[in-house]
Amino acid sequence: MRPVERGSVPIDSTTGVQISFREHGDAKPKLLQRIGKYCSYCEKPLTHLIDVEHILPKTHFPQLKTNWHNFLISCRVCNDIKGHSAIKRKDFYWSDVDNTFRMFEYNLGGELKVNSSLSITEQVIAKNTLDLLGLDRKPGHSKYKDRSADERWRERFTALRIAQEAFGDLQDNDTSQMRNQIVRNAQGQGFWSVWMTVFQNDPDMLNRLIAAFPGTCKSCFDAQGKPIHRPRGRI
């Protein structure tokens, strides 16, 4: 899950004061400008049905309905699976305050699981987050019959295959132009963490990918593009 920097409350360019949103949907343009048209949870690219996601559901936390710091961007699938339960922030990791890229591992089959290098306590919270969003749901899962989640998995698997092909192309033709083309391809395909995983041993590509996706938290990575503990975060 890509760690993002949503930033402080936007300022009205005319009045010079913080914007007060009348409806949560009014925040969408500013959110998209800050963190891009990608789901803050599964990372799929979004062209329509983009939801302004309430981290803490407005059903149970009405006072946060139009609070900028309670907003992320979500696809409809992740939003529906997450639902409206009365959750607590501390029980999960969140891309706006934690280095959520450290939570999960991706294998060559496209499967996603909790990072085994985390501490036991961290693994529990990461697993809570995985279950909350159903990010490991895939076709054939015995517990779920969700075509939308199936399609989300297929899109991630497709991005993985394209990233792997791009990795091979780079081995055959390592030029700046090829690297730029791979980044553009990644921007179009989405699923940023997949690309970061495939190119995990190439510091230049990692830094290109970090820079290319709007709002990615740069302080979550060292000079080689490797994930580190987020300042003031829990992971």
C-alpha positions in Angstrom: 0.0 0.0 0.0 1.6 3.3 -1.2 2.3 5.7 1.7 1.0 9.2 0.8 1.3 12.7 2.0 -2.1 14.4 1.9 -0.7 17.6 3.3 -2.4 20.3 5.4 -5.9 21.6 4.8 -6.0 23.4 1.4 -5.9 27.2 1.4 -8.4 29.3 -0.6 -6.3 31.2 -3.0 -8.7 34.2 -2.9 -9.2 34.6 0.9 -6.0 33.0 2.1 -7.8 30.9 4.7 -8.3 27.2 5.1 -11.1 25.7 2.9 -14.2 24.5 4.8 -15.8 21.7 2.8 -19.6 21.7 2.9 -19.8 18.1 1.6 -17.0 15.5 1.7 -17.2 15.2 -2.1 -16.1 18.8 -2.5 -12.6 17.7 -1.4 -12.2 15.3 -4.3 -10.3 17.7 -6.7 -7.8 18.7 -4.0 -7.3 15.1 -3.0 -6.7 14.0 -6.6 -4.3 16.9 -7.1 -2.3 15.9 -3.9 -2.2 12.1 -4.1 -3.2 11.2 -7.6 -6.0 9.1 -9.2 -5.1 5.9 -7.5 -7.0 4.0 -4.8 -5.3 4.7 -1.4 -5.8 1.0 -0.5 -5.4 -1.3 -3.5 -3.5 1.2 -5.7 -5.5 0.6 -8.8 -5.8 3.5 -11.2 -9.1 5.3 -11.1 -10.9 6.9 -14.1 -14.5 6.9 -12.7 -16.4 5.9 -9.6 -13.8 7.6 -7.4 -14.9 7.9 -3.8 -13.7 10.3 -1.2 -13.0 7.8 1.5 -13.7 8.4 5.2 -11.0 6.7 7.1 -13.2 6.7 10.2 -16.8 6.1 8.8 -19.0 9.2 8.9 -21.8 6.9 10.2 -20.1 6.5 13.5 -18.0 9.7 13.4 -20.3 12.4 12.0 -18.0 15.1 13.4 -15.3 13.9 10.9 -17.6 13.9 7.8 -16.0 16.9 6.2 -12.6 16.8 8.1 -9.7 16.9 5.6 -7.5 14.7 7.8 -10.2 11.9 7.6 -10.1 11.8 3.8 -8.4 9.4 1.3 -9.2 8.4 -2.2 -10.8 4.9 -2.7 -12.1 2.7 -5.5 -15.6 1.5 -5.1 -14.5 -2.1 -4.3 -12.2 -1.2 -1.4 -14.8 1.3 -0.1 -17.5 -1.4 -0.1 -15.4 -4.1 1.5 -14.2 -1.7 4.2 -17.8 -0.8 4.9 -19.0 1.3 7.8 -18.0 -0.5 10.9 -17.1 1.5 14.1 -13.3 0.9 13.7 -10.5 2.5 15.7 -7.5 4.0 13.8 -5.0 2.4 16.1 -6.1 -1.1 15.1 -4.9 -0.6 11.5 -2.2 1.0 9.5 -3.1 3.9 7.3 -1.3 5.3 4.2 -1.5 8.9 5.4 0.4 8.4 8.6 2.3 5.1 8.4 4.8 3.6 5.9 2.2 1.2 4.6 4.5 -0.1 1.9 6.3 -2.1 4.6 3.2 -4.0 5.5 2.9 -6.6 2.7 4.9 -8.9 0.5 4.0 -9.8 -3.1 5.1 -13.1 -4.7 5.5 -14.0 -8.3 1.9 -15.4 -8.5 0.5 -12.0 -7.5 -0.5 -13.1 -4.0 -0.2 -10.6 -1.2 0.6 -11.4 2.4 1.8 -9.8 5.6 5.5 -9.0 5.7 7.1 -11.7 7.8 10.0 -9.4 8.8 7.7 -7.2 10.9 7.5 -7.7 14.6 4.6 -9.8 16.0 2.7 -6.8 17.1 3.2 -5.1 13.7 2.1 -8.3 11.9 -1.2 -8.3 13.8 -2.0 -4.7 12.8 -1.0 -5.4 9.2 -3.2 -8.5 9.2 -6.1 -6.4 10.5 -5.5 -4.0 7.7 -5.4 -6.7 5.1 -8.6 -8.2 6.4 -10.4 -4.9 6.6 -9.9 -4.2 2.9 -9.8 -7.8 1.6 -6.7 -7.1 -0.4 -5.8 -10.8 -0.6 -9.1 -11.8 -2.1 -8.7 -13.6 -5.4 -10.7 -15.7 -7.8 -11.5 -19.1 -6.3 -11.3 -18.0 -2.7 -13.5 -20.4 -0.8 -14.9 -17.7 1.6 -15.8 -14.9 -0.8 -17.9 -14.7 -4.0 -17.2 -11.2 -5.0 -16.7 -10.5 -8.7 -15.5 -6.9 -8.1 -12.8 -8.1 -5.8 -11.9 -10.8 -8.3 -11.4 -8.2 -11.0 -9.3 -6.1 -8.6 -7.0 -9.1 -8.1 -6.8 -9.7 -11.9 -5.9 -6.1 -12.5 -3.1 -6.4 -10.0 -1.9 -9.7 -11.5 -1.8 -8.1 -14.9 0.2 -5.2 -13.6 2.6 -7.7 -12.1 3.1 -9.5 -15.4 3.7 -6.2 -17.3 6.2 -5.1 -14.6 8.1 -8.4 -14.9 8.2 -8.0 -18.7 9.4 -4.4 -18.3 12.1 -5.7 -16.0 13.3 -8.1 -18.7 13.2 -5.4 -21.3 15.4 -3.2 -19.1 18.0 -6.0 -18.8 18.2 -6.1 -22.6 18.2 -2.4 -23.2 19.2 -0.3 -20.2 18.8 3.3 -21.3 17.3 6.4 -19.8 14.6 6.3 -22.4 13.6 2.8 -21.5 13.5 3.7 -17.8 11.3 6.7 -18.5 9.0 4.4 -20.6 8.7 1.9 -17.8 7.7 4.7 -15.4 5.0 5.9 -17.7 3.8 2.4 -18.1 3.6 2.0 -14.3 1.6 5.2 -14.0 -0.9 3.9 -16.5 -1.2 0.4 -15.0 -1.2 1.5 -11.3 -0.5 -0.9 -8.5 2.6 1.0 -7.5 3.7 -1.5 -4.8 3.9 -4.2 -7.5 6.4 -2.1 -9.5 8.4 -1.3 -6.5 8.6 -5.0 -5.7 9.7 -6.0 -9.2 12.4 -3.4 -9.3 13.4 -3.7 -5.6 17.1 -4.1 -6.5 17.3 -1.1 -8.8 17.7 2.1 -6.7 17.4 4.3 -9.7 14.0 2.8 -10.8 12.8 2.8 -7.2 13.5 6.5 -6.9 11.9 7.2 -10.3 8.7 5.4 -9.2 8.6 7.2 -5.9 8.9 10.5 -7.7 6.4 9.7 -10.4 3.3 9.0 -8.4 1.8 12.2 -6.9 1.9 12.5 -3.1 4.1 9.5 -2.4 5.7 9.9 1.0 9.4 10.5 0.2 10.5 10.4 3.8 9.3 6.7 3.9 12.4 5.7 1.8 16.1 6.1 2.1 18.4 7.4 -0.7 18.4 3.9 -2.3 14.6 3.8 -2.4 14.4 1.2 0.3 11.5 1.5 2.8 12.2 2.9 6.3 10.2 3.7 9.3 8.0 6.7 8.6 8.8 9.7 10.8 6.1 10.0 13.5 4.4 6.8 12.1 4.0 3.4 13.7 5.7 1.5 11.0 
